[in-house]
Amino acid sequence: MLLPHFLILAALTGPRNGRLFPLSESRFTIGSSADATISLNDRQLEGFHAYIELGEDGLYRLNDLETDAGTFLRVDDIGGDLRLELGDVLSLGIGKTELTFWGKMLDESKRGNKAGGRNGNGCCVLS
């Protein structure tokens, strides 16, 4: 069984460029509000712009909170929830802030060994 070893959102562009945000909750918000789980200090974003949630099926999904500026994944403007895969780049608002979703998965049956693709990077499907 693949279990999350660690998952991170990394800021590629925007005011928090280079910052890493470890994901330790099953649901977290992203936005410009200081009360957002991941506060980005970007005036182009809504206070609560989007959220990412771990579903019962073990998949992480991205949801836009019906913002005017939108949330984009794989070039598409998302309307509902969209499954995240490691390496995905999220673009929030007018493209000033981009985040990438990455991490490593741990294969419980092979503790101590890396699971997934190159250098232990796997996908976020937990089966």
N, C-alpha and C positions, 0 to 999 in steps of 0.2 A: 504494500500500500504506500502511495506517495503522500507524505505529510509536509505541510509548509515548514521549511527550515528557517527562512526569513524572506520577507517581501518588503520592498522599498519603492517609494516614488522618489525619483530624482529630478530636480528642477534643471532643465536644459537651457532655458532662456527666461527672461523676466527678472523682476526685482530680487528673487531668491535664487538666482542662477548658481548652480553648484551645490545647493543645499540638499541633503538627504532626509527623507521623512520615513522612518521605519513604520510599518503597518502592523499594529498589534491588536487592533480591534476588528470585530466582524463587520462594522459599519462605521464609516467616517466621512465627514463633510470636507469639502474643499471650497475656499472662497476668500474674500478680502476681509471678512469679519475676524476680529480677534477671538471670537467665540467658535469659529470653525475649527474642526480638528486639525486641518492643515491650513493655516492662515498664510496667504501669499502676498499681502501688502501690495496688491495690484489694483489701482483705481478703475481699471477697465472691467473688473469682475464684480458680480453681485456679492453681497455679504456671504450668502450661501449659494454658491454657483452650481455645484454638482456634488454627487456623493458616490462612493464605491461601497458595495456590500457583498459579503460572502454569503452565497445562497446555500440552501440545504443540500444542493447537489455538489457542493464543493467548488463551485465556479465563482470567481469574482466578476461582478458586473458594474459597469459605469452608467450612471443616470444623470442627465441634465435636469436641473430644477426649474425648467421652463423659463430660462433666461433669454433676454433679447439678443445678447451677443452670442449665445450658443456654446456648445461643447463639441469638439470634433475628435474623431478617432478613425485612424486609417483613411483620412481625407473626408469622411462622411460626417455630416451634421447628425448627431444622434437625437432621436425623438423619444425613444423609450430606453429600456436597458439593453446594453450591449456587452457581451462577454469580453473580458480582458484576457490577453495572452502576454506572457513575458516578452519584453521588447517593444510593446506597443507604445506609441507616442500620443499623448493626449494634448490637444491644443485647446486652451480655454479663452473664450472671448475672441478678440480680433487677432489672435496669434502672438500676442506679446509674451504670454506665459505658456511654455510647453513643459510637460512632465513625461518621464518614461517610467514604465512599470516593469520592475525586474526583481530578481531574487534567485533563490536556490530551493530545490525540493529535496527532501530526505526520504529515501526508500526505507521504510521501517524494517523490511525483511533483510536489509543489508546495512544495518547500522554501521556508521563509520565510513561507508562508501558514498560517493557522490551519485546522485540520480539525475536523469534527464539528458539534455543535449550536451553541447560543448562545455567543457570545464564545469560540469555540474549544473549548468543552467537548464532548467526544465520548464514545462508549461504549468500554468496554475490550475490545471484540472486535477482534482484530488480524487483518486478512485481507489 
